[in-house]
């Protein structure tokens, strides 16, 4: 006597079921790149930093202070007055005492304005100041 087995219902796979994991991966990648694109801090001004002789790459962490050629100042993309820099930096340094301060000043700007900002950052307790420059060509 011959044995006959019924085919299982699992062998019939719908074509749409195999594309569902691929669709999930594509949507997850889309969300990742949308969020990653927004992580960069906005530039408050169009700044052309001076050229450096060092080829070391600047780290992107810390509090970024920008000084435009016109003398306008911004911290992390938000405009601020010179008088308020010390208080804002002190507040950030109280949260994280090892916070790096990144100073990005326009190469055509007034050097006395840069020195005044550096003094305000020092008065706030900033010890780790990085001056952002362009790499040599």
C-alpha positions in Angstrom: 0.0 0.0 0.0 1.4 3.4 -1.0 1.4 6.3 1.4 0.2 9.6 0.2 1.0 12.8 2.1 -0.9 16.0 1.9 1.0 19.0 0.9 1.3 21.4 3.7 -0.3 24.8 3.4 3.1 26.4 4.4 4.6 25.6 1.1 2.3 28.2 -0.6 4.1 31.4 0.2 2.5 34.6 -0.9 4.9 36.8 -2.9 4.1 39.9 -0.8 5.3 38.2 2.4 8.9 38.1 1.2 9.1 41.8 0.4 7.8 43.0 3.8 11.2 42.7 5.6 12.9 44.6 2.8 10.3 47.4 3.1 11.0 47.6 6.9 14.7 47.9 6.3 14.2 50.7 3.7 12.0 52.7 6.0 14.4 52.3 9.0 17.3 53.5 6.8 15.2 56.5 5.6 14.4 57.5 9.2 18.1 57.1 10.2 19.3 59.4 7.4 16.6 61.9 8.1 17.7 62.1 11.8 21.4 62.0 11.0 21.1 64.9 8.6 19.7 67.1 11.4 22.4 66.4 13.9 24.8 69.0 12.5 24.7 72.3 14.2 23.3 75.2 12.1 25.7 77.9 10.9 24.4 81.3 12.1 26.8 83.2 9.8 28.8 82.6 6.6 32.3 82.3 8.2 35.6 81.7 6.4 38.1 80.7 9.1 41.8 81.4 8.7 44.1 78.9 7.1 46.2 76.8 9.4 49.6 75.2 9.0 48.4 72.1 10.9 46.6 69.3 9.1 44.9 67.9 12.2 41.2 67.5 11.9 39.0 69.4 14.4 36.7 67.4 16.6 33.0 68.3 16.3 32.0 67.9 19.9 31.6 70.7 22.4 30.1 74.2 22.4 30.7 76.1 19.2 31.1 79.9 19.3 31.0 81.6 15.9 32.2 85.1 15.2 31.3 86.6 11.8 33.5 89.2 9.9 30.9 91.8 10.9 31.5 91.0 14.6 28.2 89.2 15.2 28.5 86.3 17.6 26.5 83.1 17.9 26.7 80.1 20.2 25.5 76.8 18.6 23.8 78.7 15.8 21.9 81.1 18.1 22.9 84.8 18.0 24.1 86.3 21.3 25.6 89.5 22.6 29.2 89.7 23.9 28.0 90.5 27.4 25.9 87.3 27.6 28.7 84.9 26.4 30.2 84.5 29.8 26.9 83.5 31.5 25.9 81.1 28.6 29.4 79.4 28.7 29.4 79.2 32.5 26.0 77.5 32.4 27.2 74.9 29.8 30.4 74.3 31.8 28.5 73.7 35.0 26.6 70.9 33.2 29.8 69.4 31.8 33.1 70.7 33.3 35.1 68.9 30.6 33.2 70.6 27.8 35.4 71.7 24.9 34.8 75.2 23.5 35.2 75.5 19.8 35.8 79.1 18.5 35.1 79.6 14.8 36.0 83.1 13.8 36.1 84.7 10.3 39.6 85.3 9.1 38.6 88.8 7.9 37.1 89.7 11.3 38.4 92.0 14.0 41.1 90.3 16.1 40.2 92.4 19.2 36.6 91.0 19.0 38.1 87.5 19.0 40.3 88.3 22.0 37.3 89.7 23.9 35.3 86.5 23.3 38.2 84.4 24.3 38.5 86.4 27.6 34.8 86.0 28.3 35.2 82.2 27.8 38.2 82.1 30.1 36.3 84.1 32.7 33.4 81.6 32.5 35.9 78.9 33.4 36.6 77.5 30.0 40.0 75.7 29.9 39.7 73.7 26.7 39.4 76.2 23.8 39.9 75.0 20.2 40.3 77.5 17.4 38.7 76.2 14.2 40.8 76.9 11.1 40.9 75.7 7.5 43.4 73.0 6.4 46.2 74.2 4.1 45.7 73.5 0.4 
